[in-house]
Amino acid sequence: MSVILTKILFKIKQNISFKDEINTEISKSTVGWQLDHAIKVFNAVIEQAINSNPEDYKTSFNFKRSVLFRLGFLPRGKARAPKAVLPPETILEANIEAQFQKAYANLKKIELLPETAFFNHHIFGVLNKKQTLRFIEIHTNHHLKIIRDILDK
């Protein structure tokens, strides 16, 4: 299992108790919003890869992907979350915990998939398994950095 993504998941878990914290100089949203969104994306991306048909995978070049994946970061405030991965108005610790458990199980599942299992991202294009895992790493770290900045008052 991916050691990097396992560590990232546990960083999410460590921050659940801070879910109500906010610092509007950093973000309009709470730590809970960041956690819930990050874990929703984690699960949705892996589930799309699990449900993909590896035989349908076609490689393609994507300039934004090649630059941002190499840099390993996403710029803040440049993209909007799709409705499917928006947190609910009321974020409960129990819901984040349940999503965490699902993410941990999904991480085990994606490791078993062929390299051509894929996820189709609206900006970065079709990502194979390795690229999908890299996207999850970069995206989740992006939100963990926002959380660190919110908590660093």
Summary of the structure (lengths in Angstrom):
residues: 153
radius of gyration: 15.2
end to end distance: 34.7
largest distance: 49.1
contacts: 447
relative contact order: 0.25
helix: 61%
strand: 5%
